[in-house]
Amino acid sequence: MIGAGIILLNSNNEVLLLLRDNKIEIPFPNMWDIPGGKVEEGESPEQALRREMMEEMSINNLGEIKLFKIIASENITDNIFWKRLDINLAEISLNEGQTIEYFDFARIRKTKLAFNYNDVLESFYSEIVKDFSSFKS
């Protein structure tokens, strides 16, 4: 399986996370996750991500996004993109998941995320966020 997700970082260096639906039939129910989903046949990971953002949150104005990492495991190849973007959460039409919130790095470290994204975000903050030193505890 191929997946695509995005780390949306606001101007306060907080990451937008989505609380997954609490349905037993989905992986990692009721856990925080970065937005994204599966790449469908004929799609590139970037196309899949843009489709997922439209389907999940009615966001169709992502503009340019950057590839952060491709993480391969035995079950999935996950394409992780990122973008700095300030989103007014009140303007989001959430069509999937229970809620969305911005998390600062300290809160991310205290929260077990779906799909082992804690490690991904730890790496993201150390490699991408310029003032990461202020977040280290």
Backbone bond lengths (Angstrom), bond angles and torsions (degrees), N, CA, C in turn:
res aa  C-N    CA-C-N  psi(-1)  N-CA   C-N-CA  omega(-1)  CA-C   N-CA-C  phi
1 M - - - 1.455 - - 1.521 109.14 -
2 I 1.314 115.58 145.14 1.461 121.85 176.28 1.516 107.66 -116.65
3 G 1.332 115.95 133.50 1.449 121.79 179.10 1.514 110.96 -122.34
4 A 1.325 115.43 164.54 1.460 122.35 176.45 1.525 108.20 -142.70
5 G 1.313 116.02 129.70 1.460 121.22 178.10 1.506 109.71 -135.94
6 I 1.329 115.88 165.85 1.461 119.29 -179.65 1.522 110.93 -135.99
7 I 1.302 114.15 138.01 1.464 122.59 172.57 1.523 105.59 -96.98
8 L 1.331 116.11 108.84 1.464 121.56 177.33 1.516 107.75 -97.90
9 L 1.313 115.80 115.15 1.464 123.10 -173.99 1.517 108.99 -109.50
10 N 1.331 116.84 122.20 1.467 118.45 179.78 1.531 110.54 -86.06
11 S 1.324 116.48 -179.74 1.472 121.13 -176.01 1.528 112.41 -69.13
12 N 1.335 117.88 -12.30 1.477 121.95 174.80 1.527 111.34 -94.81
13 N 1.330 117.31 11.84 1.471 123.43 -177.86 1.528 112.80 59.96
14 E 1.328 115.54 35.44 1.458 122.37 174.79 1.526 108.08 -104.54
15 V 1.328 115.51 147.57 1.458 121.90 -178.00 1.524 109.62 -103.91
16 L 1.344 115.42 136.87 1.458 121.16 177.08 1.526 109.24 -79.15
17 L 1.327 116.28 121.90 1.458 121.63 177.72 1.519 109.95 -120.93
18 L 1.332 114.22 152.16 1.459 122.25 -178.54 1.524 108.49 -116.14
19 L 1.322 116.63 131.49 1.468 121.13 175.41 1.524 107.73 -83.68
20 R 1.335 115.18 113.72 1.463 120.82 -176.78 1.529 110.71 -62.43
21 D 1.324 115.01 153.93 1.459 119.76 176.78 1.524 109.95 -57.94
22 N 1.321 116.19 152.31 1.453 121.44 179.69 1.524 108.75 -96.35
23 K 1.352 114.65 67.27 1.461 121.98 -179.18 1.518 108.07 -120.07
24 I 1.291 117.36 124.89 1.458 123.41 -175.65 1.536 112.21 -59.24
25 E 1.340 117.10 -26.76 1.470 120.00 -175.30 1.535 113.93 -80.16
26 I 1.327 118.55 -7.99 1.469 120.18 178.60 1.529 109.91 -101.78
27 P 1.329 116.95 154.34 1.466 118.94 174.87 1.534 110.09 -66.73
28 F 1.301 116.25 142.21 1.475 123.03 175.46 1.530 113.18 52.85
29 P 1.339 118.50 54.52 1.465 119.34 178.64 1.524 111.24 -63.47
30 N 1.330 115.41 146.27 1.468 122.88 174.23 1.532 112.69 59.73
31 M 1.330 116.71 31.58 1.462 121.18 176.91 1.528 109.55 -121.13
32 W 1.323 116.02 153.17 1.458 121.87 177.35 1.525 109.33 -75.15
33 D 1.334 115.98 145.51 1.456 123.00 -171.91 1.530 108.34 -151.52
34 I 1.337 116.48 158.05 1.460 118.55 169.51 1.533 107.28 -81.75
35 P 1.329 118.40 151.70 1.464 120.26 178.89 1.534 111.32 -64.45
36 G 1.319 116.02 146.95 1.458 121.05 176.99 1.505 111.37 152.90
37 G 1.328 116.07 -163.81 1.452 119.91 -179.86 1.511 111.99 175.20
38 K 1.316 115.54 -161.76 1.466 122.57 -176.27 1.523 111.24 -80.67
39 V 1.329 114.78 145.01 1.455 121.77 172.40 1.526 107.24 -84.02
40 E 1.329 116.57 125.43 1.457 121.12 179.51 1.526 109.93 -89.44
41 E 1.324 115.72 160.55 1.461 121.15 -178.92 1.529 110.51 -55.58
42 G 1.334 115.73 132.81 1.460 120.98 179.06 1.519 114.18 88.32
43 E 1.325 117.92 -4.92 1.471 121.95 179.89 1.523 110.12 -100.87
44 S 1.313 115.12 149.09 1.456 119.81 166.25 1.531 106.52 -85.30
45 P 1.341 118.23 161.39 1.468 118.85 176.05 1.532 112.68 -56.21
46 E 1.327 117.62 -38.76 1.465 119.62 179.33 1.521 111.45 -66.17
47 Q 1.318 117.59 -41.63 1.470 120.36 177.10 1.529 110.61 -62.34
48 A 1.327 116.47 -41.61 1.466 120.60 179.06 1.517 110.82 -62.47
49 L 1.313 116.25 -42.96 1.461 119.82 179.98 1.527 110.91 -62.05
50 R 1.304 116.85 -46.09 1.475 120.19 179.52 1.534 110.61 -62.08
51 R 1.329 117.44 -39.46 1.477 120.82 177.08 1.526 110.26 -64.11
52 E 1.330 116.46 -46.52 1.470 120.31 -179.75 1.530 111.47 -60.70
53 M 1.322 117.66 -40.97 1.469 120.35 179.93 1.525 110.69 -63.88
54 M 1.329 116.08 -37.65 1.464 120.14 177.56 1.527 109.85 -68.25
55 E 1.349 117.26 -45.69 1.464 121.01 -178.29 1.528 111.93 -67.09
56 E 1.331 117.05 -44.11 1.463 120.82 -173.76 1.523 113.44 -79.46
57 M 1.349 116.38 -39.33 1.469 119.25 -171.06 1.521 114.60 -131.89
58 S 1.323 117.73 6.59 1.465 122.34 -177.76 1.531 112.35 56.93
59 I 1.325 116.55 33.44 1.470 121.69 176.61 1.522 107.56 -98.85
60 N 1.333 115.31 115.64 1.462 119.03 -179.87 1.522 112.49 -122.25
61 N 1.326 116.85 12.24 1.461 120.74 -175.89 1.534 111.34 -121.77
62 L 1.317 117.19 46.62 1.459 119.86 -178.39 1.520 112.91 -67.98
63 G 1.330 117.17 -29.97 1.456 119.50 -176.07 1.520 110.13 66.72
64 E 1.328 116.14 -149.98 1.459 120.49 -178.08 1.530 110.43 -72.35
65 I 1.317 115.35 133.54 1.464 121.02 174.86 1.525 108.27 -123.37
66 K 1.317 116.03 155.75 1.464 121.41 -177.45 1.518 109.42 -115.26
67 L 1.330 115.78 142.80 1.453 120.63 174.78 1.522 108.55 -79.02
68 F 1.328 116.58 126.00 1.469 121.17 176.51 1.523 110.31 -90.47
69 K 1.325 117.57 -56.92 1.460 121.44 -176.85 1.513 110.19 -155.44
70 I 1.316 114.72 154.89 1.458 121.73 167.65 1.518 105.60 -113.83
71 I 1.326 116.16 120.54 1.456 121.69 -176.02 1.523 108.14 -113.84
72 A 1.322 115.30 119.19 1.465 120.03 -178.06 1.520 109.53 -108.48
73 S 1.330 115.26 132.45 1.460 121.48 172.27 1.523 106.70 -130.19
74 E 1.314 117.26 -175.75 1.465 119.07 -178.34 1.528 112.38 -68.04
75 N 1.333 117.61 -23.58 1.469 120.89 -175.98 1.518 114.72 -101.82
76 I 1.341 117.65 -25.34 1.463 119.72 -170.86 1.526 110.72 -153.45
77 T 1.312 114.30 147.86 1.465 121.40 166.31 1.515 105.31 -110.12
78 D 1.318 115.95 113.37 1.463 122.04 -172.78 1.523 109.97 -106.32
79 N 1.320 116.01 120.93 1.459 122.99 177.20 1.524 108.02 -95.75
80 I 1.325 116.68 112.55 1.462 121.28 -176.47 1.530 108.94 -104.64
81 F 1.306 115.19 117.79 1.457 122.16 177.52 1.530 108.66 -102.77
82 W 1.338 116.39 170.72 1.456 119.19 174.29 1.523 109.84 -151.57
83 K 1.332 113.66 160.31 1.460 121.34 178.01 1.524 108.67 -161.91
84 R 1.315 115.09 142.23 1.471 119.83 169.21 1.521 106.96 -82.63
85 L 1.328 116.01 123.95 1.455 120.06 -176.95 1.524 109.10 -159.15
86 D 1.318 115.78 124.99 1.467 120.38 174.71 1.523 107.58 -92.86
87 I 1.314 115.79 116.22 1.459 122.09 -178.99 1.520 108.49 -112.61
88 N 1.321 116.50 131.52 1.459 121.12 172.50 1.531 106.45 -80.07
89 L 1.328 116.18 107.85 1.463 120.14 -174.55 1.523 112.59 -60.68
90 A 1.322 117.20 -27.81 1.465 120.79 179.58 1.524 111.69 -67.16
91 E 1.335 117.55 -20.04 1.462 121.43 -178.71 1.526 112.99 -93.34
92 I 1.332 117.55 -0.92 1.461 121.64 -178.32 1.531 109.98 -84.27
93 S 1.318 115.87 131.40 1.466 121.29 171.96 1.523 106.83 -95.60
94 L 1.306 116.64 97.26 1.457 121.32 -176.38 1.531 109.59 -79.92
95 N 1.332 116.07 116.12 1.459 121.88 -177.96 1.523 112.82 -104.86
96 E 1.312 116.67 -9.45 1.454 122.31 -179.54 1.519 106.93 -145.96
97 G 1.321 117.12 143.36 1.456 119.67 -177.09 1.512 111.20 88.25
98 Q 1.346 114.67 169.48 1.462 120.16 -175.62 1.523 112.91 -91.30
99 T 1.319 116.37 -38.98 1.461 120.86 -179.13 1.522 108.57 -165.88
100 I 1.318 116.17 167.12 1.460 121.78 173.48 1.525 108.11 -128.02
101 E 1.318 115.51 147.78 1.467 121.31 178.78 1.514 108.73 -150.48
102 Y 1.330 115.05 155.86 1.455 120.70 170.32 1.519 108.89 -88.00
103 F 1.321 116.41 135.30 1.462 123.66 178.45 1.521 109.15 -117.12
104 D 1.330 117.16 132.67 1.459 118.87 170.63 1.525 108.20 -83.02
105 F 1.332 116.32 171.26 1.456 120.09 -173.56 1.527 112.18 -62.27
106 A 1.322 117.09 -38.52 1.476 120.11 179.65 1.526 110.56 -61.47
107 R 1.325 117.55 -42.10 1.471 121.12 179.67 1.525 110.93 -69.29
108 I 1.322 117.00 -37.36 1.466 120.52 176.72 1.523 109.44 -58.97
109 R 1.316 116.46 -44.72 1.468 120.91 -178.84 1.527 112.31 -63.42
110 K 1.324 118.22 -25.89 1.466 122.21 -178.54 1.527 112.58 -91.96
111 T 1.337 118.05 -4.06 1.457 122.96 -174.06 1.512 109.87 -116.74
112 K 1.341 117.40 127.94 1.463 120.25 175.57 1.520 107.70 -79.57
113 L 1.331 115.99 117.76 1.455 121.98 -176.85 1.528 111.31 -94.80
114 A 1.321 115.43 156.36 1.466 121.74 176.00 1.524 109.93 -64.25
115 F 1.326 115.86 155.59 1.468 123.60 172.43 1.536 113.41 54.90
116 N 1.323 117.56 27.97 1.460 121.12 178.20 1.532 112.83 58.85
117 Y 1.319 117.19 32.28 1.460 120.37 -179.49 1.527 112.98 -71.84
118 N 1.330 118.42 -9.70 1.464 119.13 174.18 1.529 109.79 -58.04
119 D 1.335 116.64 -45.75 1.463 120.39 179.79 1.525 111.24 -63.76
120 V 1.316 116.70 -41.08 1.465 121.12 179.46 1.523 110.28 -62.07
121 L 1.336 116.80 -45.20 1.464 119.55 -178.12 1.529 111.90 -71.79
122 E 1.309 117.31 -33.02 1.470 120.79 174.07 1.535 108.85 -59.33
123 S 1.301 115.79 -47.23 1.458 121.92 178.40 1.528 110.61 -63.98
124 F 1.323 117.24 -42.39 1.460 121.87 179.83 1.531 111.06 -59.95
125 Y 1.314 116.76 -48.76 1.464 119.30 -179.97 1.524 111.42 -62.03
126 S 1.326 118.07 -39.66 1.463 119.71 -177.89 1.527 112.28 -73.15
127 E 1.341 117.66 -29.42 1.462 120.74 -176.02 1.525 114.41 -97.05
128 I 1.323 118.53 -30.20 1.463 121.67 -170.54 1.524 113.52 -112.22
129 V 1.319 117.32 -45.49 1.466 120.07 -174.21 1.531 108.41 -72.62
130 K 1.309 115.85 120.14 1.467 121.16 -170.75 1.520 114.14 -67.04
131 D 1.304 117.68 -35.84 1.471 119.16 -178.21 1.532 110.47 -104.55
132 F 1.323 115.00 39.80 1.472 121.46 -179.11 1.519 112.00 -56.15
133 S 1.327 118.35 -33.99 1.472 120.67 -175.98 1.514 112.25 -56.97
134 S 1.321 117.42 -28.94 1.463 120.08 179.91 1.532 111.72 -72.53
135 F 1.343 117.61 -14.82 1.457 121.19 -178.59 1.520 112.66 -96.00
136 K 1.313 118.20 -18.25 1.456 120.66 -175.16 1.516 110.03 -68.17
137 S 1.326 114.53 137.90 1.471 118.17 179.29 1.492 110.04 -114.85
